[in-house]
Amino acid sequence: MSRIEQIKSFLTESPEDAFLNYALATELVGMGKDNEAEECYRKLLAIHPNYIATYYHLGKLLERKLEKDAAMEIYRLGITKAKEAKEQHSLSELQSALLELEYGD
């Protein structure tokens, strides 16, 4: 059984598990299945909007898809959530990603 199959199996028992949804999205990214991964990340944000790491990884995925405005919006949402959660490391990563996207090139 592949890792993706395993994760999907676990998700049938716990469909709203934040870590499992995040793991599935991460595996899909690794396989180059960005559209499926985006669906997973967006589902994760819908059910767990305070799972801060999702904002960074979804933003990076959107950047790869050349969706700059959408990526910037996700980073901004993540920055707000990171501030609320007082997660300084995540806040720093999200701010850096946003600045790089806004002023890079």
N, C-alpha and C positions, 0 to 999 in steps of 0.2 A: 504494500500500500504506500503510495506517495505521500509526502508531507501534506500536500494540499488535500488529498483525499482524507487523510487522518484528521486534519483540522476541520474539514467540512463534516466529518462524522461527529466530532465533538460538538460542533455547532448545532447539530440536530437536537442534541440534548440540552444545550445552553445557548440558544440563538442570540441572546443579547450580551453574552460575555465579551467584555471590552478587549481583553488580551487576545482571545481567539479571533475576533474580527480583525484586530490589528495584525496579528500573525498571518492571517489569510491574505490581507492586502499586501503585506511585505513580501510574502512568497510570490504573489502574482506580479509584483514589480520586478522581482528577480528573474522572472520568466519572460519579461517584456510584455506582459498583458496589462498595459496601462489603463485601458478602458474598464476592464473588470476590477482592477485595483482601485480606480477612482470611485466606482460604485461602492466598494467595501468601505473605503475611507469616509465617503459621504454618509453611508448607513451608520458607521461608527459615530460620526459627529451628531447625527440625529438622535441616537440613543444614549450617547455619552459625551455631551459637549464639553465636559471638563477633562477629557483624555487628551491632554495638551500636546503630546508628541504627534498626534494625528495632523495637527495644523501644519507643522513643519514638513512632514512627508507628503501631505497632499499638495502643499504649495510647490515643493520641488517637482512633483509629478506634473502639475499644471505648467510649470516652467518648461519641462521637457516637451510638453505638448504645444508649446509656444502660445500659451494662454496667459500672457503677462498680467493683464488686468485682474483676471480671476485669481491668479496666484497672489497678487498683492492684497486682494481682499481677504483671502484666507489667512495670510500672514497677519494682517491687521486684527482679524477676529481672534487669532491665536495670541497675539500680544495682549489683547484685552483680557482673555481668559487666564493667561500666565500671570498678569498683574493681580487679578482677583485671587488667584491661588497662591500668590507670593512665591512662584517658582522662578527664581532668579536665573538659573541656568537655561531653562527653556525660553524665558523672556529674552535673554541675550542672543540665543540662537535665532529666534524669530526676528528680532530687530536687525540683526546682521544680514539675514536673508533678504529682508525687505529693503534695506539700504543698498545692498549689492544689486538687487533687481532694479531699484529706482535709478541708481546712479552709475551702475556698471556699464560697460561698453564704451 
